[in-house]
Amino acid sequence: SIVVIVTIDQFFPLWSLSCKPKVPKPLYALFFFCALKSQMASTMFSLASVTPSASISLQDNLKPKLKLGTSSQRAFPRKDFMKAKSNGRTTMAVAVNVSRFEGITMAPPDPILGVSEAFKADTNELKLNLGVGAYRTEDLQPYVLNVVKKAENLILERGENKEYLPIEGLAAFNKVTAELLFGKDNPVLQQQRVATIQGLSGTGSLRIAAALIERYFPGSKILISSPTWGNHKNIFNDARVPWSEYRYYDPKTVGLDFSGMIEDIKAAPEGSFILLHGCAHNPTGIDPTPEQWEKIADVIQEKNHIPFFDVAYQGFASGSLDEDASSVRMFAARGMELLVAQSYSKNLGLYGERIGAINVLCSSASAAARVKSQLKRLARPMYSNPPIHGAKIVANVVGTPELFSEWKEEMEMMAGRIKSVRQKLYDSLSAKDKSGKDWSFILKQIGMFSFTGLNKSQSENMADKWHVYMTKDGRISLAGLSAAKCEYLADAIIDSYYNVS
């Protein structure tokens, strides 16, 4: 504790001559002011006085109910005073309670969002932010799709209100988003076997599904790929769903460890949930081939597992909405029950609108109705109602033929730009690296990310020496790269790869 000595003569020179056993308002105000200012475990005030000694304990009386206008007699009752003579000094002790939040430790920075903070603090003009997966133009500026602007204008022209949505979200949104995922004419939709509710983008949709698993499949484990998107583990940890990993990335080939993946899925307890990236695997950009998807589905069916797809890049990976949804549709065509979390952050550039959905494909319409009722029940205490603006944008874009066609063209343009910088990065690496190393894995990957194969030390060198900011696992976002910066990035990768262990 820290002791502060304050003499009455310093603050109230005239009043000190007539100090009495009770504490007048001016001194009480001083005590109260000091207590509010203090953020220490305890603060002791010892006040010198010419009056007879007395010891006053205020610990039980220093409470919010005391106000500066209350009488000193009520604020500090006589019974709380303990009289004691001690060489003409009156000692008054004020104890301030320790914060109830004192035991809360500082959380570590988010590994992805922390990259952006470091990038912002860097003043070097050559700096590159390849950490966050957000699309940028060739000038490395954020891009708002033209079709999104047109959809927003429709909302304004119609004079639509901002009333609460139902718990399950906007009905028009739920309809078109399920059709976008499974295909408009898919029998599973006609048979009403899909329970769909609007979620808070991909993260919120995953979280609702995790809560469903924890409540209705207690003790069931979910398997996630190694590596995976950094937030997957957080989501299932917070939902108290046990998880383990299945092999996915092979560092020797910078490709898919397919045999390891199959072995681990086979070894999982029967009835486990298997989290799969529908397309454009994050962080590796490595997807199974159509033939490999078939074998994955075989093993999941044999083990009676439940597939759980995370689809964050439909249309944004290959430029084709149908191609990027082919894995989900293949599993559905086999008659499998499954879960799918969707996000419109990337393919419509609606990052800040937090628009997504959770879909549960069931074996019957009655099961789907019950599942939907429980999804709504879980959403109600979490956030009550999802956001309306982004949902209307999606409903307008996907539900209006003209806007839908324009959206597909813009997606092809965005996916095409990423493909072009991927090709140029490969060309630059191949031309600059005289060792003969095969960099073709970059071209085999898909989507906005590339797994470079750089380790943590090498990734740190990229930032410290080259001002290239990326996640520590070696992932770079090609969406944040321009053609003009490809050669510079190639120099940074080659230096880090060969000169840093």
N, C-alpha and C positions, 0 to 999 in steps of 0.2 A: 504494500500500500504506500501511497504518497501522502505525506503530512504537510498541510499548508497552514502556516501560522498567520492569523489575521488579528490585529488588535482593534478593539472597539474604537480606540482613539483615532485610528486611521480613517475610519468610516463615519463614525458618529461621535465626534469629540464632545459635544455638549450633552448628548444623550447619555454617554457613559457615566456621567456623574450621578445619575439617578437610576441606574440599572436595578431591576427588581426581579424576583424569582420567576415571574412569567416572561415570555419572550414577546416583545412588541412587534408590530407589523413590519417596520423597516428591516429589523434584523432577520425576521422570518423570510422576507423577500430575498435578502442576501443568501440565506441558506438555500432557498428553493432555486434561485438562479444558479448557484454553484452546483447543486445536485443535477439540474438539467444539463448543464454544460459538461459534467463529468462523464467520461466513458471508461472509467477505470473500475476495477473490482471494488475498491472502497476508497473513500476520501475522508480524511480526518481534518476537522477544523478545531484548532485550539485558540480560544480567544482570551487574551489577557484582560483582566478587569480589576477595578479597585473595590468591587463589592465582595461580600462574603462568598466563599467557595461553594460551588454547587456543580453537580455533574448531571447532564441532561442526555438521556438516550432518545434519539428520534427515529430509530430504525423502524419501529412499528407504526409510527405516525406519518412517515414520508410516503404517502399514497396519492394516486390521482384525484381522490375525492377532496383533497385540500386545495383551496383556491386562495389567491392573493388577497381576496377581500374578507376572508373569515376572521373571526376574532382570535386573538392570540390564546385566550383561555381555552377555546374549543380545539384549536390546532395543537396545542401542547398542554394537555391536562396536568394539574399539579401532581397527580399520583405518579407521573412518569419521571419526576425529578428525584435524584438521589443526592442528598446534601453531603458534602465532604469538604473539610477544610484542608487546603493545601497551599500554604504560603501566599494567600491572597489572590489565587488564580481561579477562575471559573472555566472548567473544561466542558465543551459541548461536542459530542461525537455524532456525525451524520454518516450513516452507512448506506451506500448506494448498491442496489442489487446487481449481481452479474447478469449480463444479457442471457436470456433463455436460448439464444441462438449461438452462444459462445462455442459450442461444440461442433458447429458446422464448419467443415474445412473448405478451402478454396478448390473449386473444381478445375481440372485441367482444361486447357483450351481445346475446342473442337479441332480435330486434325485437319479437316477440310476448310472450315471457315477461318481457322487460324492462318492458313496460307494466304487468304485474301487480306487479312490484317497486316501481315508481314509485307505483302506486295504494296499496299497503300503507303506504308512507312518508307519504302525504298524510293529514293529520289533519282536513281539512275535512269537515263532516258532509254536505255536498251532493255529495261525490265520487261518480263513476260509473265502473265498470270495464266498458268496452265493447270491450276488446281481445281477450280469450281467448274462443274459441268453445265455451263450456260453458253448458248450460241452467241457468237459475235460475227460481225460483218468483216469484210476484208480489211477495213479500217480499225478493226478490233473494238467496235462500238456495239452496245446492246441493240437488238433488232426486234421491233414490234411488227408482226405480220400484217400486211395490208388487209387480209381477210378478217383479221381480228378487229381492225379499225372499222371495217364495214359492218361487222356484226354488232359492234358497240353503237354505231349510228342507228341501226335498226331499233335497238333498245330505247334510245332517246326519242326517235320518231314516234314510237308507239306509246310513249309516255308511261312506261311500265313502272310499277311501284317497287318499294323496298321492303315489303312485308316479309315476315318470317316464312321460310320454307317449311314443309313438313319434315319430320325427323329423317325420313329416307331421302330427302332432297327433292330436286325438281324432276317431276315425272317425265317431261320431255327429254331431259338430260339422261336419265336412267335408261330410257328406251333406246336412244341413239347410241349411247356408249356401249350397251350390250350388243347391239347390232354391229357396231364397228369392230368389236372384239371377236364375236363368234361368226359373223356373216349374217346379213339381213334375213336370208331364207333358211337359216340353220334350224333343223327340227327341234333342237333343244329350246329354242325361243318360242316356236309355235306351240310346243307342248308345255310351256310355262314352267320349265324345270330350272330356271336360273333366278336366284334371289340376288337382286342388285340394289345397293344403296349408295348414294353419293358420299364420298369420304373427303377428308382434308388432304388432298393430293395423294401421292403414293405412300408417304409416311403414315398419315392418318388412317388410310385404308388398311395397311399392314397391321397397324395397332389394333384396329377393331377386330380383324381376323384373329390376331394373337389372343385377344380377350375371349373370343368365341372358343378357341382351342383350349384355353386354360379352364374355362367354365364347363364345357361339355365333353372334353376329352382329357380329363385330369390325369396327369402323369405321362401323357404322350410326349414323345420327343420329336423335335423338328431338326432335320439335317440341313445345314447350309454349306455352300461351297467354300472351299479354301483356295484363294481368298474370296471375299464378297464385299458388297457395299458396306462401308463402315458403320452405317446406322442399323443394319439388320440385327446385330448382336444386342445393341442397346434396346431395340424394340422388344425382343423376346425376353431379355433379362427383366425389363420393367413389367412385362406382362406375366412374369414368373412361369414362362414356358421353358423347360429344359431343352438345350440344344447341343449338338455336336457337329463336327465338320466332316464333309466327304472330300476326298482329293479331287482337285479340278485342274490346277495349274501345274505344268511341268517346267521347272526352271531350265532344264537341260535343253529342251526344244523350244522354249518360250511358246508352248502350245498346250493343247488339252491332254491331260492325263486321263484318257478315257477308260483304260483298264482299271486304274485306281478308283475312279468314280463308280464304275459298275460294282467293283468288289465291296466298296463301303456301303452302297445302297443295299446290296444283298445282305450284308452283315447287320444292318440296322434291325431293331426289334420290329416284328410284324405290326403293321398298322401305324407306322411312323409317318409324319408329314415330311415331304421332301421339297425344299424350297428351290425352285428353278427360275433362272432368268430367261424370260420368253424370247428375247433377242438382245443383241448388243450387250453381252455380259459386262457388268461393272464390278471390278475395275479392269479386267484383262482385255475386253473386246474380242474374246475367243468364244465362238459358238460351236455347238455340235453340228455335224452335218445332218441332212435329213435322215440318212441311214442310221446314224448314231442316235438320233431322237427316237427312232423306232425301237432300238434296242433298250434305251432308257425306259421307254414306256412298257416294254416287255417285263423288265425286272420289277418295276413298280407294281404292275398288275400281279405278278407272281407272288410278291411279298405282301400283297393287300395294303400297300402304302397309299397315302393320299397326296397327290401332287398339288403343290401350291406355287403358282406362277406369280412372279413380279414382272409386270409389263410396263416399263417406264419409257420405252422408246419406239412404240409402234409407229411405223411410217418414217421415223427419223433415222433408222439404222440403214435400211436398204433404199429408202425412198418409196417403198411400196407398202401400203397398209395391209394388204392381204398376205404378202410374203412374210412380213414381220409377225403376223398372228398365226402362221402356219403350225407352229409347235402346239399352241393351245388348241387349235381346231383339230389337230390330229389326235390328241388325247381325248377330246370330247367325242370324236367320231368312234372311238373305241368303247364308248359307253361308260367311261370312268367318271366318278364324282371328283370334283376338284375345286380349288379356290384360285381366284385371280385378282390381284391388286393392280389397278391402273392409275396412270398419271398423265395429265395433259401439260405438264410443265415444259417438257422439251418440244414435243411435236407441234404445239400451238404457241409456244413461247409464253405460257401463262404462269411463269414461275411464282410470282407474288400473289396470284389469285387463289392458290391452294385448291386446285380442282382435280379430283380423281374419283375412283369408285372401287368398291369391293364387290366381287361377284362370286357366288357359290353355286356351282352346278350340281344339282341333286338328281337322284334316280327317279323322282316323281314330283308332280306339281304340288302335292300336299306337303311333302317334305320341304320343298322350296318355300312355301308359304310360312311354315313354322320357323324355318331358318331366318327368313326375312324379319319376322316378328321379333326374334331374339337379337338380330343385328341392330334393330331399332332400339330395343331395350338397352343394349350396351352403349349405343351412341348417346342416348338421352342424358345420362349423368356426366358424360365426358365433355360434350360441347353443345348438346341440345339440338341445334339446327346448323346445317352446313351453309357456307356462303352462297349468295344468289347471283352475283354479277358474273363471275366466271362460268357458272353453270348455264346461264342464258347465252353467253358467248358460244360455248360448245354446242348447245342445242341449235342455235342459229346457223352455225357453220356446217355442222354435220347434217342437220335437218333440211337445209336449203340446197337444192341441187347445184345452183350456180356457184354459191360460196364453197360448197364441198369440192367442186372441180378446181376452183381457184386455190383452195387449200392444198390439194394434192400437188399442184404445180409448185407452190411455194416450198412444200416439204422436199420435193425433188431437188429444188434449187439449193436448199440448205444442206441436204445430204450430199449433193453433188460437190458443194464447196469443201466439205470435210473430206470427201474422197480425193479431191484434187490436192489438198495440202498433205494428205497422207502419202500420196504418190510422190509429191515433190520432196517430202522429208526423206522418203526412201531413196530417191534419186541422189539427194545431197549426201546422205550417209554413205551410199555405195561409191560415190565419186571421191569423197574425201578420205575414206578409210582404206588405206593401202594394204591392210593386213589380209584382206580376202574374206573377212567375216561376212556371213550371210545375214543380211538385215531383212530378208523377205517376210519374216513373221509380221512386220508392220503392215504389209499389204494383205496378209491373211486375216488380220483382225478386222472388226467391223464396228461401226458406230462412232461416237464422238471420242472414245478413249483409246489410248494405246498403252500397253504394258511394255515398258522399255527394257525391262530386265535389270535396271539399275538398283543397287541396294541402298540402304539408308544413308551410309556415308557418301556414296556417290550422288544421291539426290540432294544431300545437304550442300555438296560442292556446287551443284547446279545453281543453288540460290546464293551461296556465299561468294562465289567467284564470278558467275555468269549472270546473276540476277534473274534466273529462270525459276519461278516458284511452282512447285508440284508437290504431290503427296509423297510421304517418305517411303511408300512401297514401290515407287518407280512409275506410278501412273501419270500420264499427261493427258490433258483434255485438248484434243485437236481442234475443238470448236473455238478455243482461244488463241489459235495460231493463224497467222496470215502467210500467204505465199512469200511475201517479202522477207519474212523472218525465218524461213525454213533453213537457210544455209547457216545462219547464226545459231539456231537450235542444234543443227547437226554438229557444229564445232563444239558446242557445250557438251553434248552427249558423248562424243568421241573422247574429249579430254577427260571427262568424269569416268568413263568406262575403263580407259587404259591407264590413267594416272592416279586413280584413287581406289584403294582396295576396300 
